[in-house]
Amino acid sequence: MARMRAQDPNVCGVTAAIAVIDGKWKTALLWALETGPRRPGELRRKLPGLSEKVLTQALREMETDGLVHREVHDVLPLKTVYSLTEFGRDLSKALAPVSDWGHRRLDMLAAQQSTDEHAVS
């Protein structure tokens, strides 16, 4: 469903953007690729809990959406490297304020929880 919304010209821009990063791992992969090209094994080590199958699927979708560039080096064994495209870097920059907002929200929730715990004791 989200994949279809990413390509539907009749949805709002926010919906189209969120459809591209929908899922548990895509924003984490964007973050991991911000610092430079990475091989799949590096990405899995950086993101514990990410299975090889899900990594492959997410990277393929991100490549289809123009966020990630996949480069295969013709050596044995084959060496595959993923990097952000300019479009992917643009999305990463656009998400930075959302990330800041999310951290402020987490801080607010932690402060509320601390206040609630002190009120109970």
C-alpha positions as CSV (number, residue, x, y, z in Angstrom):
1,M,0.0,0.0,0.0
2,A,2.7,2.5,0.9
3,R,4.7,1.7,-2.2
4,M,1.6,2.7,-4.3
5,R,1.2,6.0,-2.4
6,A,4.8,6.9,-3.1
7,Q,4.0,7.1,-6.8
8,D,0.5,8.4,-6.7
9,P,0.5,12.0,-8.0
10,N,-2.8,12.8,-6.2
11,V,-1.5,12.5,-2.7
12,C,0.1,15.3,-0.7
13,G,3.8,15.7,-0.7
14,V,4.2,14.6,3.0
15,T,2.3,11.4,2.3
16,A,4.5,10.7,-0.8
17,A,7.7,11.3,1.3
18,I,6.6,9.2,4.2
19,A,5.7,6.4,1.8
20,V,9.3,6.3,0.5
21,I,10.7,5.9,4.1
22,D,7.9,3.7,5.4
23,G,9.1,0.8,7.4
24,K,11.3,0.1,10.4
25,W,14.7,0.3,8.7
26,K,14.8,2.8,5.9
27,T,15.4,5.9,8.0
28,A,18.2,4.0,9.9
29,L,19.7,3.0,6.5
30,L,19.6,6.6,5.4
31,W,21.4,7.6,8.6
32,A,24.0,4.8,8.2
33,L,24.7,5.8,4.6
34,E,25.1,9.6,5.4
35,T,28.7,9.1,6.3
36,G,29.6,7.4,3.1
37,P,29.3,4.2,1.0
38,R,28.8,1.0,2.8
39,R,28.8,-2.7,2.0
40,P,25.8,-4.8,3.1
41,G,27.8,-6.5,5.9
42,E,28.8,-3.1,7.3
43,L,25.1,-2.0,7.3
44,R,24.0,-5.2,9.1
45,R,26.7,-4.7,11.8
46,K,25.7,-1.1,12.2
47,L,22.0,-2.0,12.6
48,P,21.7,-5.0,14.9
49,G,18.4,-6.9,14.3
50,L,18.3,-6.2,10.6
51,S,18.1,-9.4,8.7
52,E,19.8,-9.9,5.4
53,K,16.5,-10.5,3.6
54,V,15.0,-7.2,5.0
55,L,18.2,-5.3,4.3
56,T,18.1,-6.5,0.7
57,Q,14.4,-5.7,0.2
58,A,14.8,-2.2,1.8
59,L,17.9,-1.3,-0.3
60,R,16.2,-2.5,-3.5
61,E,13.1,-0.3,-2.7
62,M,15.4,2.6,-1.9
63,E,17.3,2.1,-5.1
64,T,14.0,2.0,-7.1
65,D,12.9,5.2,-5.4
66,G,16.2,6.9,-6.4
67,L,17.6,7.3,-2.8
68,V,20.4,4.8,-3.0
69,H,23.0,3.9,-5.7
70,R,24.2,0.3,-5.9
71,E,27.6,-0.4,-7.3
72,V,28.8,-3.9,-8.0
73,H,32.5,-4.4,-8.4
74,D,33.4,-7.3,-10.7
75,V,35.8,-9.1,-8.4
76,L,35.7,-12.5,-6.7
77,P,33.8,-12.6,-4.5
78,L,31.5,-9.9,-5.8
79,K,31.7,-6.7,-3.9
80,T,28.6,-4.6,-3.7
81,V,28.6,-1.1,-2.3
82,Y,25.7,1.2,-1.5
83,S,25.7,5.0,-1.3
84,L,23.2,7.8,-1.1
85,T,22.3,9.5,-4.3
86,E,21.9,13.3,-4.4
87,F,18.2,12.7,-4.0
88,G,18.8,10.5,-1.0
89,R,21.0,13.2,0.6
90,D,18.3,15.8,0.0
91,L,15.8,13.5,1.8
92,S,18.2,13.0,4.6
93,K,18.7,16.8,5.0
94,A,14.9,17.3,4.9
95,L,14.4,14.7,7.7
96,A,17.0,16.4,10.0
97,P,14.4,18.8,11.5
98,V,11.9,15.9,11.9
99,S,14.7,14.0,13.8
100,D,15.3,17.1,16.0
101,W,11.5,17.3,16.8
102,G,11.5,13.6,17.6
103,H,14.4,14.0,20.1
104,R,12.6,16.9,21.7
105,R,9.4,14.8,22.0
106,L,11.4,11.9,23.6
107,D,13.0,14.4,26.1
108,M,9.5,15.7,26.9
109,L,8.1,12.2,27.4
110,A,11.1,11.3,29.7
111,A,10.5,14.4,31.7
112,Q,6.8,13.6,32.1
113,Q,7.6,10.1,33.1
114,S,10.1,11.3,35.7
115,T,7.5,13.8,37.0
116,D,4.9,11.0,37.2
117,E,7.3,8.7,39.1
118,H,8.1,11.4,41.6
119,A,4.4,12.1,42.2
120,V,3.7,8.5,42.9
121,S,6.6,8.1,45.4
